[in-house]
Amino acid sequence: MSAAERPIASSSTSAVAAEGLEGAATAAATLDRSVSAESTAGRRFRTFDSLIEVPAFRWYLLSMMGNWSAQQMQNVVRGLLAYQLTDSFAALGGVALANAVPRLFLALVGGVLADRASRRRVLQVGQCASAIITAAIAVLIFTDRLRVEHLYAAAVLQGIAMSFSMPARQAMIPEIVGEERLTNAIGLNASGMNTMRLLAPATAGFMVAIFGFGIVYALMAALFTLAVVGMFRVPANPTAQSASATSPVLRKRRGAGTRGGIKDMQEGFRYLGRNRILLMLLSVHLFVVVLSLTFQRLAPGFVSEVLASNDDQAAWRLGVILTVMGGGALIGSLAIASIPNRGRGRLLIGSIAVFGIALLGFAISQNYWVSIGIVFILGLGQAGRQSLSQILIQSHTENEYRGRVSSIMMMEMGFESFGTFAISLVAVAFGAQVAFGGVAVALLLLALIVAVFLPAYRRLD
C-alpha cells in the first residue's frame, strides 16, 4: 500500500519541475525502503527502528513530545481547576462535553482537509491555536478573573482546534515511515505520549501545589509553541516516496472546492461501508473509547473524593497516580513497538480485559498506596488498547482515506465525552466508586462479547 503526498504547485513550470524531483524522490525512497526492509528482516524486535532510520519521524516525535506534555498537563490542571472552582463532578463532565461537541460536528471536515492539504501545516495551525487559547487562560488566572465559564469556552475552542489537527496528526505517521515500519512507529509514537503521561501529570500536580495554576498554564502555552516550531523540521509533504502522491485523482481533489469536500466525505463513508474489517474495528473502538477514557476525565474528582483529604493533597496525589499509570503505559507501548505483525487482534482483546479488571480494582480500593499499584496495570492495558487499535485501523486503511478515517476515530472520542458526562452524573448520584465500577464491568463484558462473537476480530494480525 502506497502513501499519498500533497504538493501544491504555484505555476505550470514549478509543477513540471516538482514532478520531476518527486519522481526521483519516489525511486530513491522506494529503493531505500526495499533495502531497509531487507536489512531489518529477521530483526523483528528492533524497538527503535523508525527513529534510527527515518529522520523526519524523529522530528515529528520530538515535536509531538512538546504537544503531548502540554496536553497531559492540561488533563490534570483543567479538570482539577474545574472541580476546585465548583466542587462538582458535573463540572468535570461538562468541560469534557464542551470539548467534544465541536469534534462531533467538525471532525469530518478536519479529516477531508487532512486528505487534501499538507497534513503538517494543518497540524501546526491546530497547535498554534491551542497555544493561544492556553495563554489566554493563564492571563485570566494571573488577573484573578477566571470563572468556570471561561474553562467551558476554552474547551470548545480547543475542541475546534483538535478537530482539524488530530486527523492530520494520526494520518501523518504512515506517510512518514511507510507500511513496513507502521507497527514500530505507532508503538514508538505511543511510547512518546506515555513518556509524557509519566512525567507531565506529576510535574503539573507538583507545580500547581507549589506555584499555582497560572504558572502551569503559561508553561503549557510555551510547550504548544515549541511543538509548532519543531514540526517545521518535518517535510510539509513527507510522502515524496509515494508513486500515488502525484496521481491525477489526488491533484484534482486538491483543486476541488466545497462541493468536492462534501463529495470526499461521502466517499469516505462509502469506503467504510465497503471495508467490513475496518467497520468492525471502528465499531469496537467506539465502545472501548467511550468507556475507557472516562477514567482520565473523572480522575481528578475521584482522587479528591476518595483518595485525598484536601485540595493540595489531591493535586499531589493525582499527579502521582497519573504518573504511575503513565509508567505502565510507557512499558506497554515499548512492548507493542517490539512485537511482530501477528496476533494483534487477540492482544487487543486482552488489553481491553486487563484495563477492565484493573479499573474494577481501582474502583473498589480506598487505599492510596494500593491504588498506585493498580493504576500501573491500568496503564499497561491502556497502552495496548490505544496502540493496537490505531495500528490495526491504519493497517486496514488505504492512504488516501486515512485522514477521513482518523476523523471518524476522533468523532468517536467526541462521543466519549458524552459518555463521560453521563457517568459524571452517576458519580454525583451514587458516588465515584459506583460509577467507575460500572464502567469496569461494561469493559469486561465488551471484551467477552468481542472474543466470543467476533472471531474475525480475534484472527486479525
Buried (B, 14 or more C-beta within 10 A) or exposed (E): EBBBBBBBBEEEEEBEEBBEEBEEBBEEBBEBBEEBEEEBEEEBEBBEBBBEBBEBBBBBBBBBBBBBBBBBBBBBBBBBBBBBBBEBBBBBBBBBBBBBBBBBBBBBBBBBBBBBBBBBBBBBBBBBBBBEBBBBBBBBBBEEEBEBEBBBBBBBBBBBBBBBBBBBBBBBBBBBBBBBBBBBBBBBBBBBBBBBBBBBBBBBBBBBBEEEBBBBBBBBBBBBBBBBEBBEBBBBBBBBBBBBBBBEEBBEBBEBEEEBBBEBBEBBEEBBEEBEBBBBBBBBBBBBBBBBBBBBBBBBBBBBBBBBEEBEBBBBBBBBBBBBBBBBBBBBBBBBBBBEEEBBBBBBBBBBBBBBBBBBBBBBBEEBEEBBBBBBBBBBBBBBBBBBBBBBBBBBBBBBBBBBBBBBBBBBBBBBBBBBBBBBBBBBEEBBBEBBBBBBBBBBEBBBEBBEEBEEBBEBE
